[in-house]
Amino acid sequence: MEILRCASVITALVTAAFGGGDPEGKANLAADSTLPAGPGLAAGFPSDAGLAKHDDVIFADDFETGELGATWDDSRNDGGKVLSFAEPGVSAPLGKRCMRVDATLGQNTGGGLTKWFQPADTVFVRFYARFGEDCDYVHHFVTLRANKGLTGKDKWSGFGGAGLKPEGDERFSTAIEPWGNWGKSPPPGRWNFYSYWSGMSASPDGKFWGNSFAVPAAPAIPRGKWICVEFMLKHNTPGEADGEQAFWIDGTLQGHWKGIAWRKSPALMANALTLESYVTDRWTKHPVNRVDFDNAVIARRYIGPAGK
């Protein structure tokens, strides 16, 4: 068993450090990972009430009070018809309000909210998501980005750049997304990371589209129910491939990868979160695709599902 474990670690280091991601999940270390799982920081806070005041929490929004997006820094809400408040129901410990994103083909591509924040060496992001009963494939989802800074043009350096390889001192990003695998998985798909960094590999067309870190054997994402989604990014030491990323679904660790050289500069750190549902019509055919979000948290340690 120890030999197999060492081989798995070596595979992860080689695969991630030299690009290409891990679309087949061969370098996934979740089975032997020592990362926490199950109840976490949020366990002692029913419906996350009061969680925002914890010393390890960088930012939190349970959407229970105030204007929609008031504590965020930027919003994408075309014509005011994409984002709204909705009721989460009683199936999860989520209070009385959540954020709804309605993406309508031919009218908009969905939308969401962005928050810039003071970075940490290791960042955990947790949110709840509920896909509508007839929600189709989603093109892009929740993204963590590294920008040069938090002010002026620097805070936008991690945005854009689709199809281009990062240099390592201006941006990197990773997104937790439902991946339909070109229509092979039922919509909305299965969870995977869609990542951009300086060590990534080119796609067959020669461009640098996000590399996938996937768990093909994971269950398809259900529609019509709340899902607790959490992911982690650990920064690498510049010049070394010792960065990591991982994700949990309903408190269960599904994916964990080591050996990622996210950055070349120590000044470049993940400092912006976009909570969104971005939909296009390439694979998506249903006219209106609804996703609800709730209880979004950014923290310095594992958060876990909301307390009851």
Short mmCIF file of the C-alpha atoms (twelve columns), coordinates in Angstrom:
data_MODEL
# 
_entry.id   MODEL 
# 
loop_
_atom_site.group_PDB 
_atom_site.id 
_atom_site.type_symbol 
_atom_site.label_atom_id 
_atom_site.label_alt_id 
_atom_site.label_comp_id 
_atom_site.label_asym_id 
_atom_site.label_seq_id 
_atom_site.Cartn_x 
_atom_site.Cartn_y 
_atom_site.Cartn_z 
_atom_site.pdbx_PDB_model_num 
ATOM 1   C CA . MET A 1   0.000   0.000  0.000   1 
ATOM 2   C CA . GLU A 2   2.836   2.419  0.865   1 
ATOM 3   C CA . ILE A 3   4.462   1.795  -2.515  1 
ATOM 4   C CA . LEU A 4   1.190   2.505  -4.282  1 
ATOM 5   C CA . ARG A 5   0.740   5.676  -2.273  1 
ATOM 6   C CA . CYS A 6   4.224   6.926  -3.169  1 
ATOM 7   C CA . ALA A 7   3.569   6.174  -6.823  1 
ATOM 8   C CA . SER A 8   0.339   8.155  -6.633  1 
ATOM 9   C CA . VAL A 9   2.161   11.150 -5.146  1 
ATOM 10  C CA . ILE A 10  4.852   11.033 -7.830  1 
ATOM 11  C CA . THR A 11  2.179   10.869 -10.542 1 
ATOM 12  C CA . ALA A 12  0.445   13.889 -9.063  1 
ATOM 13  C CA . LEU A 13  3.637   15.932 -8.901  1 
ATOM 14  C CA . VAL A 14  4.632   15.165 -12.472 1 
ATOM 15  C CA . THR A 15  1.171   15.613 -13.964 1 
ATOM 16  C CA . ALA A 16  0.361   18.901 -12.248 1 
ATOM 17  C CA . ALA A 17  3.804   20.501 -12.359 1 
ATOM 18  C CA . PHE A 18  4.288   19.936 -16.069 1 
ATOM 19  C CA . GLY A 19  0.802   20.901 -17.155 1 
ATOM 20  C CA . GLY A 20  -2.151  19.184 -18.712 1 
ATOM 21  C CA . GLY A 21  -4.156  19.080 -15.518 1 
ATOM 22  C CA . ASP A 22  -5.665  15.717 -14.643 1 
ATOM 23  C CA . PRO A 23  -8.850  15.195 -16.700 1 
ATOM 24  C CA . GLU A 24  -8.958  11.451 -15.963 1 
ATOM 25  C CA . GLY A 25  -8.380  11.833 -12.230 1 
ATOM 26  C CA . LYS A 26  -5.293  9.613  -12.207 1 
ATOM 27  C CA . ALA A 27  -3.364  11.981 -9.930  1 
ATOM 28  C CA . ASN A 28  -6.244  12.578 -7.516  1 
ATOM 29  C CA . LEU A 29  -4.967  12.057 -3.951  1 
ATOM 30  C CA . ALA A 30  -8.344  12.272 -2.200  1 
ATOM 31  C CA . ALA A 31  -8.419  8.600  -1.190  1 
ATOM 32  C CA . ASP A 32  -5.260  8.949  0.934   1 
ATOM 33  C CA . SER A 33  -5.421  12.662 1.739   1 
ATOM 34  C CA . THR A 34  -4.972  13.973 5.275   1 
ATOM 35  C CA . LEU A 35  -7.074  17.066 4.563   1 
ATOM 36  C CA . PRO A 36  -10.037 17.575 6.925   1 
ATOM 37  C CA . ALA A 37  -13.573 16.591 5.933   1 
ATOM 38  C CA . GLY A 38  -17.062 16.483 7.423   1 
ATOM 39  C CA . PRO A 39  -17.886 19.156 10.049  1 
ATOM 40  C CA . GLY A 40  -15.529 22.128 10.089  1 
ATOM 41  C CA . LEU A 41  -15.353 25.729 11.162  1 
ATOM 42  C CA . ALA A 42  -19.036 26.372 10.367  1 
ATOM 43  C CA . ALA A 43  -20.373 23.470 12.460  1 
ATOM 44  C CA . GLY A 44  -20.855 25.675 15.512  1 
ATOM 45  C CA . PHE A 45  -22.800 28.356 13.635  1 
ATOM 46  C CA . PRO A 46  -26.407 27.381 12.769  1 
ATOM 47  C CA . SER A 47  -27.181 28.580 9.234   1 
ATOM 48  C CA . ASP A 48  -23.795 30.384 9.414   1 
ATOM 49  C CA . ALA A 49  -25.241 33.006 11.787  1 
ATOM 50  C CA . GLY A 50  -22.285 34.851 13.316  1 
ATOM 51  C CA . LEU A 51  -19.699 32.964 11.248  1 
ATOM 52  C CA . ALA A 52  -18.534 36.158 9.514   1 
ATOM 53  C CA . LYS A 53  -17.057 37.409 12.804  1 
ATOM 54  C CA . HIS A 54  -14.741 34.420 13.273  1 
ATOM 55  C CA . ASP A 55  -11.039 35.299 13.128  1 
ATOM 56  C CA . ASP A 56  -10.368 32.758 10.360  1 
ATOM 57  C CA . VAL A 57  -13.140 34.079 8.112   1 
ATOM 58  C CA . ILE A 58  -12.106 36.608 5.484   1 
ATOM 59  C CA . PHE A 59  -15.556 37.229 4.021   1 
ATOM 60  C CA . ALA A 60  -19.050 35.787 4.322   1 
ATOM 61  C CA . ASP A 61  -22.472 36.534 2.883   1 
ATOM 62  C CA . ASP A 62  -25.574 34.537 3.790   1 
ATOM 63  C CA . PHE A 63  -27.815 36.903 1.758   1 
ATOM 64  C CA . GLU A 64  -30.105 37.348 4.771   1 
ATOM 65  C CA . THR A 65  -29.865 41.130 5.091   1 
ATOM 66  C CA . GLY A 66  -29.284 44.218 2.977   1 
ATOM 67  C CA . GLU A 67  -29.373 44.844 -0.762  1 
ATOM 68  C CA . LEU A 68  -28.342 42.069 -3.097  1 
ATOM 69  C CA . GLY A 69  -24.567 42.270 -3.559  1 
ATOM 70  C CA . ALA A 70  -24.132 45.126 -1.066  1 
ATOM 71  C CA . THR A 71  -21.096 43.518 0.583   1 
ATOM 72  C CA . TRP A 72  -19.539 42.492 -2.740  1 
ATOM 73  C CA . ASP A 73  -17.452 44.763 -4.967  1 
ATOM 74  C CA . ASP A 74  -18.802 44.145 -8.456  1 
ATOM 75  C CA . SER A 75  -21.879 42.594 -10.038 1 
ATOM 76  C CA . ARG A 76  -22.950 41.374 -13.448 1 
ATOM 77  C CA . ASN A 77  -26.708 41.696 -13.710 1 
ATOM 78  C CA . ASP A 78  -27.717 42.544 -17.277 1 
ATOM 79  C CA . GLY A 79  -30.729 44.838 -17.277 1 
ATOM 80  C CA . GLY A 80  -31.394 43.933 -13.661 1 
ATOM 81  C CA . LYS A 81  -33.050 40.730 -14.905 1 
ATOM 82  C CA . VAL A 82  -30.447 38.118 -13.974 1 
ATOM 83  C CA . LEU A 83  -29.909 38.358 -10.207 1 
ATOM 84  C CA . SER A 84  -32.648 38.311 -7.587  1 
ATOM 85  C CA . PHE A 85  -33.479 37.092 -4.102  1 
ATOM 86  C CA . ALA A 86  -35.317 33.785 -3.669  1 
ATOM 87  C CA . GLU A 87  -36.377 31.477 -0.848  1 
ATOM 88  C CA . PRO A 88  -34.040 28.545 -0.143  1 
ATOM 89  C CA . GLY A 89  -36.787 26.339 1.317   1 
ATOM 90  C CA . VAL A 90  -36.404 24.048 4.320   1 
ATOM 91  C CA . SER A 91  -34.182 21.321 2.843   1 
ATOM 92  C CA . ALA A 92  -30.924 22.886 4.109   1 
ATOM 93  C CA . PRO A 93  -29.826 25.143 7.010   1 
ATOM 94  C CA . LEU A 94  -29.756 28.251 4.870   1 
ATOM 95  C CA . GLY A 95  -31.981 30.893 6.414   1 
ATOM 96  C CA . LYS A 96  -34.749 32.700 4.535   1 
ATOM 97  C CA . ARG A 97  -33.038 34.233 1.476   1 
ATOM 98  C CA . CYS A 98  -30.650 33.121 -1.229  1 
ATOM 99  C CA . MET A 99  -29.351 34.616 -4.485  1 
ATOM 100 C CA . ARG A 100 -30.924 33.433 -7.737  1 
ATOM 101 C CA . VAL A 101 -29.234 33.589 -11.155 1 
ATOM 102 C CA . ASP A 102 -31.478 33.229 -14.208 1 
ATOM 103 C CA . ALA A 103 -29.540 32.869 -17.457 1 
ATOM 104 C CA . THR A 104 -31.789 33.304 -20.508 1 
ATOM 105 C CA . LEU A 105 -30.441 32.199 -23.879 1 
ATOM 106 C CA . GLY A 106 -30.571 34.930 -26.489 1 
ATOM 107 C CA . GLN A 107 -30.914 37.639 -23.837 1 
ATOM 108 C CA . ASN A 108 -27.955 37.243 -21.472 1 
ATOM 109 C CA . THR A 109 -25.256 34.823 -20.364 1 
ATOM 110 C CA . GLY A 110 -26.164 34.776 -16.684 1 
ATOM 111 C CA . GLY A 111 -24.315 36.777 -14.079 1 
ATOM 112 C CA . GLY A 112 -23.017 36.963 -10.553 1 
ATOM 113 C CA . LEU A 113 -20.968 38.818 -7.962  1 
ATOM 114 C CA . THR A 114 -17.241 39.425 -7.397  1 
ATOM 115 C CA . LYS A 115 -15.396 40.111 -4.143  1 
ATOM 116 C CA . TRP A 116 -11.759 41.213 -3.845  1 
ATOM 117 C CA . PHE A 117 -10.185 40.245 -0.521  1 
ATOM 118 C CA . GLN A 118 -6.952  40.234 1.457   1 
ATOM 119 C CA . PRO A 119 -5.164  37.023 0.448   1 
ATOM 120 C CA . ALA A 120 -3.859  34.178 2.598   1 
ATOM 121 C CA . ASP A 121 -1.307  31.425 1.972   1 
ATOM 122 C CA . THR A 122 -4.114  28.879 1.848   1 
ATOM 123 C CA . VAL A 123 -7.640  29.937 0.880   1 
ATOM 124 C CA . PHE A 124 -10.867 27.994 1.405   1 
ATOM 125 C CA . VAL A 125 -14.078 28.927 -0.406  1 
ATOM 126 C CA . ARG A 126 -17.418 27.394 0.523   1 
ATOM 127 C CA . PHE A 127 -20.872 28.058 -0.928  1 
ATOM 128 C CA . TYR A 128 -24.186 26.315 -1.445  1 
ATOM 129 C CA . ALA A 129 -25.622 25.822 -4.929  1 
ATOM 130 C CA . ARG A 130 -28.933 24.503 -6.208  1 
ATOM 131 C CA . PHE A 131 -29.458 23.829 -9.908  1 
ATOM 132 C CA . GLY A 132 -32.982 24.229 -11.258 1 
ATOM 133 C CA . GLU A 133 -34.900 21.056 -12.086 1 
ATOM 134 C CA . ASP A 134 -34.435 21.747 -15.811 1 
ATOM 135 C CA . CYS A 135 -31.065 23.529 -15.647 1 
ATOM 136 C CA . ASP A 136 -28.913 22.611 -18.633 1 
ATOM 137 C CA . TYR A 137 -25.112 22.735 -19.014 1 
ATOM 138 C CA . VAL A 138 -23.267 25.677 -17.426 1 
ATOM 139 C CA . HIS A 139 -20.244 27.099 -19.219 1 
ATOM 140 C CA . HIS A 140 -18.394 28.657 -16.258 1 
ATOM 141 C CA . PHE A 141 -19.119 28.759 -12.556 1 
ATOM 142 C CA . VAL A 142 -17.363 29.895 -9.356  1 
ATOM 143 C CA . THR A 143 -13.835 31.223 -9.916  1 
ATOM 144 C CA . LEU A 144 -10.941 32.148 -7.625  1 
ATOM 145 C CA . ARG A 145 -8.459  34.536 -9.286  1 
ATOM 146 C CA . ALA A 146 -5.043  35.948 -8.503  1 
ATOM 147 C CA . ASN A 147 -4.512  39.594 -9.460  1 
ATOM 148 C CA . LYS A 148 -1.408  41.780 -9.138  1 
ATOM 149 C CA . GLY A 149 -3.103  43.851 -6.450  1 
ATOM 150 C CA . LEU A 150 -6.354  45.119 -4.987  1 
ATOM 151 C CA . THR A 151 -6.490  48.592 -6.505  1 
ATOM 152 C CA . GLY A 152 -6.566  50.265 -9.900  1 
ATOM 153 C CA . LYS A 153 -5.699  48.238 -12.985 1 
ATOM 154 C CA . ASP A 154 -3.833  45.671 -10.890 1 
ATOM 155 C CA . LYS A 155 -7.044  44.247 -9.459  1 
ATOM 156 C CA . TRP A 156 -8.190  43.255 -12.959 1 
ATOM 157 C CA . SER A 157 -5.020  41.472 -14.098 1 
ATOM 158 C CA . GLY A 158 -6.526  38.068 -13.286 1 
ATOM 159 C CA . PHE A 159 -9.639  38.615 -15.377 1 
ATOM 160 C CA . GLY A 160 -9.810  37.753 -19.065 1 
ATOM 161 C CA . GLY A 161 -6.996  35.940 -20.837 1 
ATOM 162 C CA . ALA A 162 -9.124  33.062 -22.120 1 
ATOM 163 C CA . GLY A 163 -7.046  30.896 -24.416 1 
ATOM 164 C CA . LEU A 164 -3.788  32.515 -23.260 1 
ATOM 165 C CA . LYS A 165 -1.119  31.066 -20.986 1 
ATOM 166 C CA . PRO A 166 -0.382  33.092 -17.825 1 
ATOM 167 C CA . GLU A 167 3.179   34.342 -17.424 1 
ATOM 168 C CA . GLY A 168 3.260   33.555 -13.717 1 
ATOM 169 C CA . ASP A 169 3.535   37.069 -12.319 1 
ATOM 170 C CA . GLU A 170 0.248   38.613 -13.470 1 
ATOM 171 C CA . ARG A 171 -2.502  36.019 -12.989 1 
ATOM 172 C CA . PHE A 172 -3.635  32.487 -12.317 1 
ATOM 173 C CA . SER A 173 -7.086  31.126 -11.594 1 
ATOM 174 C CA . THR A 174 -9.036  28.034 -10.731 1 
ATOM 175 C CA . ALA A 175 -12.780 27.492 -11.040 1 
ATOM 176 C CA . ILE A 176 -14.957 24.788 -9.530  1 
ATOM 177 C CA . GLU A 177 -17.403 23.943 -12.292 1 
ATOM 178 C CA . PRO A 178 -20.024 21.437 -13.418 1 
ATOM 179 C CA . TRP A 179 -18.444 19.788 -16.459 1 
ATOM 180 C CA . GLY A 180 -20.672 18.075 -19.027 1 
ATOM 181 C CA . ASN A 181 -17.779 16.406 -20.878 1 
ATOM 182 C CA . TRP A 182 -19.081 17.472 -24.271 1 
ATOM 183 C CA . GLY A 183 -22.556 16.155 -23.557 1 
ATOM 184 C CA . LYS A 184 -21.433 12.753 -22.253 1 
ATOM 185 C CA . SER A 185 -22.593 13.450 -18.693 1 
ATOM 186 C CA . PRO A 186 -26.198 14.401 -17.930 1 
ATOM 187 C CA . PRO A 187 -26.625 18.142 -17.266 1 
ATOM 188 C CA . PRO A 188 -25.334 19.982 -15.420 1 
ATOM 189 C CA . GLY A 189 -22.467 17.426 -15.333 1 
ATOM 190 C CA . ARG A 190 -19.817 16.439 -12.765 1 
ATOM 191 C CA . TRP A 191 -17.617 18.662 -10.612 1 
ATOM 192 C CA . ASN A 192 -14.136 19.530 -11.805 1 
ATOM 193 C CA . PHE A 193 -11.507 22.259 -11.606 1 
ATOM 194 C CA . TYR A 194 -10.878 24.453 -14.651 1 
ATOM 195 C CA . SER A 195 -7.467  26.005 -14.027 1 
ATOM 196 C CA . TYR A 196 -5.098  28.521 -15.638 1 
ATOM 197 C CA . TRP A 197 -1.458  28.789 -14.508 1 
ATOM 198 C CA . SER A 198 1.979   29.261 -16.022 1 
ATOM 199 C CA . GLY A 199 2.700   25.519 -16.192 1 
ATOM 200 C CA . MET A 200 -0.491  24.570 -18.008 1 
ATOM 201 C CA . SER A 201 -0.573  22.745 -21.342 1 
ATOM 202 C CA . ALA A 202 -1.956  23.890 -24.673 1 
ATOM 203 C CA . SER A 203 -5.159  22.467 -26.114 1 
ATOM 204 C CA . PRO A 204 -5.246  20.639 -29.477 1 
ATOM 205 C CA . ASP A 205 -6.008  23.948 -31.217 1 
ATOM 206 C CA . GLY A 206 -2.775  25.419 -29.891 1 
ATOM 207 C CA . LYS A 207 -4.503  27.788 -27.484 1 
ATOM 208 C CA . PHE A 208 -4.335  27.630 -23.717 1 
ATOM 209 C CA . TRP A 209 -7.820  26.882 -22.482 1 
ATOM 210 C CA . GLY A 210 -8.232  25.964 -18.817 1 
ATOM 211 C CA . ASN A 211 -6.793  22.577 -17.881 1 
ATOM 212 C CA . SER A 212 -9.192  20.191 -16.155 1 
ATOM 213 C CA . PHE A 213 -8.724  18.387 -12.831 1 
ATOM 214 C CA . ALA A 214 -11.608 15.944 -12.748 1 
ATOM 215 C CA . VAL A 215 -13.116 13.025 -10.840 1 
ATOM 216 C CA . PRO A 216 -14.802 11.005 -13.631 1 
ATOM 217 C CA . ALA A 217 -16.112 8.363  -11.211 1 
ATOM 218 C CA . ALA A 218 -17.941 10.912 -9.039  1 
ATOM 219 C CA . PRO A 219 -21.754 10.932 -9.111  1 
ATOM 220 C CA . ALA A 220 -23.485 13.263 -11.553 1 
ATOM 221 C CA . ILE A 221 -24.530 16.567 -9.981  1 
ATOM 222 C CA . PRO A 222 -28.176 16.397 -8.878  1 
ATOM 223 C CA . ARG A 223 -30.681 19.086 -9.799  1 
ATOM 224 C CA . GLY A 224 -33.323 20.518 -7.514  1 
ATOM 225 C CA . LYS A 225 -31.413 20.099 -4.217  1 
ATOM 226 C CA . TRP A 226 -28.916 22.147 -2.254  1 
ATOM 227 C CA . ILE A 227 -25.280 21.097 -2.496  1 
ATOM 228 C CA . CYS A 228 -22.510 22.272 -0.177  1 
ATOM 229 C CA . VAL A 229 -19.454 22.973 -2.349  1 
ATOM 230 C CA . GLU A 230 -16.052 23.842 -0.907  1 
ATOM 231 C CA . PHE A 231 -12.655 24.186 -2.518  1 
ATOM 232 C CA . MET A 232 -9.147  25.030 -1.371  1 
ATOM 233 C CA . LEU A 233 -6.092  26.574 -3.007  1 
ATOM 234 C CA . LYS A 234 -2.644  26.466 -1.431  1 
ATOM 235 C CA . HIS A 235 -0.098  28.814 -2.976  1 
ATOM 236 C CA . ASN A 236 3.204   27.397 -4.124  1 
ATOM 237 C CA . THR A 237 6.596   28.661 -3.123  1 
ATOM 238 C CA . PRO A 238 7.809   30.645 -6.163  1 
ATOM 239 C CA . GLY A 239 10.223  28.458 -8.082  1 
ATOM 240 C CA . GLU A 240 8.798   25.253 -6.619  1 
ATOM 241 C CA . ALA A 241 5.830   23.072 -7.598  1 
ATOM 242 C CA . ASP A 242 4.382   22.666 -4.107  1 
ATOM 243 C CA . GLY A 243 0.949   24.276 -4.611  1 
ATOM 244 C CA . GLU A 244 -2.287  22.370 -4.115  1 
ATOM 245 C CA . GLN A 245 -6.008  22.439 -4.767  1 
ATOM 246 C CA . ALA A 246 -8.870  20.314 -3.454  1 
ATOM 247 C CA . PHE A 247 -12.652 20.234 -3.334  1 
ATOM 248 C CA . TRP A 248 -15.366 18.815 -1.104  1 
ATOM 249 C CA . ILE A 249 -19.016 18.072 -1.870  1 
ATOM 250 C CA . ASP A 250 -21.363 18.011 1.128   1 
ATOM 251 C CA . GLY A 251 -18.349 17.696 3.404   1 
ATOM 252 C CA . THR A 252 -16.801 14.754 1.525   1 
ATOM 253 C CA . LEU A 253 -13.395 15.261 -0.071  1 
ATOM 254 C CA . GLN A 254 -13.694 14.312 -3.751  1 
ATOM 255 C CA . GLY A 255 -10.533 15.756 -5.293  1 
ATOM 256 C CA . HIS A 256 -7.055  16.696 -4.077  1 
ATOM 257 C CA . TRP A 257 -4.044  17.545 -6.249  1 
ATOM 258 C CA . LYS A 258 -0.498  18.507 -5.278  1 
ATOM 259 C CA . GLY A 259 2.522   19.716 -7.206  1 
ATOM 260 C CA . ILE A 260 1.105   22.822 -8.889  1 
ATOM 261 C CA . ALA A 261 3.352   25.830 -9.586  1 
ATOM 262 C CA . TRP A 262 0.607   28.441 -9.495  1 
ATOM 263 C CA . ARG A 263 2.931   31.459 -9.584  1 
ATOM 264 C CA . LYS A 264 6.469   32.692 -10.139 1 
ATOM 265 C CA . SER A 265 6.168   35.873 -8.077  1 
ATOM 266 C CA . PRO A 266 5.581   35.908 -4.288  1 
ATOM 267 C CA . ALA A 267 3.464   39.034 -4.742  1 
ATOM 268 C CA . LEU A 268 0.877   37.190 -6.836  1 
ATOM 269 C CA . MET A 269 -1.832  35.646 -4.642  1 
ATOM 270 C CA . ALA A 270 -5.467  34.628 -5.034  1 
ATOM 271 C CA . ASN A 271 -7.482  37.692 -4.056  1 
ATOM 272 C CA . ALA A 272 -10.795 37.715 -5.963  1 
ATOM 273 C CA . LEU A 273 -13.805 35.406 -5.903  1 
ATOM 274 C CA . THR A 274 -16.544 35.427 -8.540  1 
ATOM 275 C CA . LEU A 275 -19.780 33.666 -7.609  1 
ATOM 276 C CA . GLU A 276 -21.629 33.256 -10.888 1 
ATOM 277 C CA . SER A 277 -23.411 31.042 -13.370 1 
ATOM 278 C CA . TYR A 278 -22.244 31.788 -16.909 1 
ATOM 279 C CA . VAL A 279 -24.186 30.044 -19.672 1 
ATOM 280 C CA . THR A 280 -23.784 29.922 -23.449 1 
ATOM 281 C CA . ASP A 281 -25.749 28.029 -26.084 1 
ATOM 282 C CA . ARG A 282 -23.022 25.786 -27.499 1 
ATOM 283 C CA . TRP A 283 -24.198 22.789 -25.458 1 
ATOM 284 C CA . THR A 284 -26.961 24.487 -23.482 1 
ATOM 285 C CA . LYS A 285 -30.342 24.260 -25.189 1 
ATOM 286 C CA . HIS A 286 -32.858 24.948 -22.435 1 
ATOM 287 C CA . PRO A 287 -34.059 28.580 -22.737 1 
ATOM 288 C CA . VAL A 288 -33.834 29.580 -19.047 1 
ATOM 289 C CA . ASN A 289 -31.224 28.052 -16.743 1 
ATOM 290 C CA . ARG A 290 -31.568 28.768 -13.035 1 
ATOM 291 C CA . VAL A 291 -28.976 28.380 -10.296 1 
ATOM 292 C CA . ASP A 292 -29.422 29.469 -6.685  1 
ATOM 293 C CA . PHE A 293 -26.479 30.360 -4.417  1 
ATOM 294 C CA . ASP A 294 -26.319 30.822 -0.664  1 
ATOM 295 C CA . ASN A 295 -23.996 31.065 2.336   1 
ATOM 296 C CA . ALA A 296 -20.757 31.983 0.548   1 
ATOM 297 C CA . VAL A 297 -17.656 32.025 2.766   1 
ATOM 298 C CA . ILE A 298 -13.946 32.730 2.209   1 
ATOM 299 C CA . ALA A 299 -11.689 31.550 5.040   1 
ATOM 300 C CA . ARG A 300 -8.149  30.611 6.039   1 
ATOM 301 C CA . ARG A 301 -9.099  27.071 7.084   1 
ATOM 302 C CA . TYR A 302 -11.584 24.327 6.270   1 
ATOM 303 C CA . ILE A 303 -15.174 25.584 6.636   1 
ATOM 304 C CA . GLY A 304 -17.422 22.553 6.174   1 
ATOM 305 C CA . PRO A 305 -21.218 22.481 5.893   1 
ATOM 306 C CA . ALA A 306 -23.316 25.047 7.736   1 
ATOM 307 C CA . GLY A 307 -24.277 24.189 11.299  1 
ATOM 308 C CA . LYS A 308 -27.825 23.110 12.102  1 
# 
